Each structure stands twice: as structure tokens, then as C-alpha cells.
Amino acid sequence: MVEVTRASIDRVPELASLIGRAFADDPNALWSLGPAATPEQVIQWFEAPDRIVAQEGLLWEAGHALGAALWFPPGTEDPYRDYDRESRRVIKVLADDGGTRGSSYWDWIEEHLPSEPHWFLDSIAVRADQRGKGIGRALIDIGLRGAKEEGVPAFLETARPENVPKYEHVGFRVVNDEDAPSSGPHVWFMQFDP
């Protein structure tokens, strides 16, 4: 089993590159930044906000950059707001429309987040040549263990239909799915109940 540890801030460039490459063709990224967004732009989108969460101990690394995940447990609303603010700032700089589409999209996503305390899986990525080896599961288990210990749900959203059965396999269920406004991507909102 791979070791999963909290990533230090010096690990952010490599982990942001890993996450950015994994999200380079993700509907969330392409809707936020524009359909012509490059992998380098997606990496930039992750790097600045990930520095904020790494300082808070919320960025997790499996092995040496084999995988990474960003979990927000209950009580981390302030770091989440800082992360979100920085993410939107970067979108505004990089997006083909000055961030208008991305800002309204993430407002819509946030409207679907639970109001009660929960663990939130913001992003997860596994190096392409390491998929299918339990690394993603080890990263997901960080939040699921926390949710079980605290007796609160875990929550995520995905715009990739192929991810839905993978998350269902580890205990998440779809609680809502719908198209984002203005012809945005279809999004599945999923919850794990301890």
C-alpha cells in the first residue's frame, strides 16, 4: 500500500503539475478557462491556490507524486474561501472571457454543496502510469476515514461520467446531477454517508 502524507508547500509545483495534467481535458477546467485552454494554463490554475491549501495541511500526496488529493474537512471554511478566491483570480487572468463564465459556474457549483458539515473532495489525480494500483483509493480513504470518525458525510462533484461508477464503487452515491447553466457541462454531485 502506498504511503499518503500531507504535502508540504515545496511539493506544490510538482503536485500542481500532476493535477493540472490530469485535469487538462476535464470539462470543469475547459468550461472555466475556455475550450482552447492549454495543459500549462490548467497547471497554473492549480498551482497558486494549492500553495494556500498546502500551508493548511489540506493537500495530500501519495508516494512521491504518484497521486495527490485536496480534501477540505469541516472547520476549514476560511482556507476554502481563500483557495476559492485565488482560484477565481487565476481563472480571471487565464480564461478566454476574463473569468465571467468560470465565476458564474463555480457560484452554481457552490450552490449545490451541502450546508451541513462535511468533508469535501475538491480534486484528486493519479499519475497516468500508476492508475489501477490503489493510489486513488488510498487518497479517497483519507477523507472517508475522516468523515466516518466525525460522523459527517463526504461530498464531491465531477463532470466526468466515467468517474461516477468509480466513486460509487467506494461508497459515494449520486444525490443530484444536472447541466450547468448557459450550456455548461453536466455535473454529478455525489455524497458518501458514514
Secondary structure in CASP SS format (residue, H / E / C, confidence):
PFRMAT SS
TARGET T0000
AUTHOR 0000-0000-0000
METHOD secondary structure of the structure
MODEL  1
M C 1.00
V C 1.00
E C 1.00
V E 1.00
T E 1.00
R E 1.00
A C 1.00
S C 1.00
I H 1.00
D H 1.00
R H 1.00
V H 1.00
P H 1.00
E H 1.00
L H 1.00
A H 1.00
S H 1.00
L H 1.00
I H 1.00
G H 1.00
R H 1.00
A H 1.00
F C 1.00
A C 1.00
D C 1.00
D C 1.00
P H 1.00
N H 1.00
A H 1.00
L H 1.00
W H 1.00
S H 1.00
L H 1.00
G C 1.00
P C 1.00
A C 1.00
A C 1.00
T C 1.00
P H 1.00
E H 1.00
Q H 1.00
V H 1.00
I H 1.00
Q H 1.00
W H 1.00
F H 1.00
E H 1.00
A H 1.00
P H 1.00
D H 1.00
R H 1.00
I H 1.00
V H 1.00
A H 1.00
Q H 1.00
E C 1.00
G C 1.00
L C 1.00
L E 1.00
W E 1.00
E E 1.00
A E 1.00
G C 1.00
H C 1.00
A C 1.00
L C 1.00
G E 1.00
A E 1.00
A E 1.00
L E 1.00
W E 1.00
F E 1.00
P C 1.00
P C 1.00
G C 1.00
T C 1.00
E H 1.00
D H 1.00
P H 1.00
Y H 1.00
R H 1.00
D H 1.00
Y H 1.00
D H 1.00
R H 1.00
E H 1.00
S H 1.00
R H 1.00
R H 1.00
V H 1.00
I H 1.00
K H 1.00
V H 1.00
L H 1.00
A C 1.00
D C 1.00
D C 1.00
G C 1.00
G C 1.00
T H 1.00
R H 1.00
G H 1.00
S H 1.00
S H 1.00
Y H 1.00
W H 1.00
D H 1.00
W H 1.00
I H 1.00
E H 1.00
E H 1.00
H C 1.00
L C 1.00
P C 1.00
S C 1.00
E C 1.00
P C 1.00
H C 1.00
W E 1.00
F E 1.00
L E 1.00
D E 1.00
S E 1.00
I E 1.00
A E 1.00
V E 1.00
R C 1.00
A H 1.00
D H 1.00
Q H 1.00
R C 1.00
G C 1.00
K C 1.00
G C 1.00
I H 1.00
G H 1.00
R H 1.00
A H 1.00
L H 1.00
I H 1.00
D H 1.00
I H 1.00
G H 1.00
L H 1.00
R H 1.00
G H 1.00
A H 1.00
K H 1.00
E H 1.00
E H 1.00
G C 1.00
V C 1.00
P C 1.00
A E 1.00
F E 1.00
L E 1.00
E E 1.00
T E 1.00
A C 1.00
R C 1.00
P C 1.00
E C 1.00
N H 1.00
V H 1.00
P H 1.00
K H 1.00
Y H 1.00
E H 1.00
H H 1.00
V C 1.00
G C 1.00
F E 1.00
R E 1.00
V E 1.00
V E 1.00
N E 1.00
D E 1.00
E E 1.00
D E 1.00
A C 1.00
P C 1.00
S C 1.00
S C 1.00
G C 1.00
P C 1.00
H E 1.00
V E 1.00
W E 1.00
F E 1.00
M E 1.00
Q E 1.00
F E 1.00
D C 1.00
P C 1.00
END
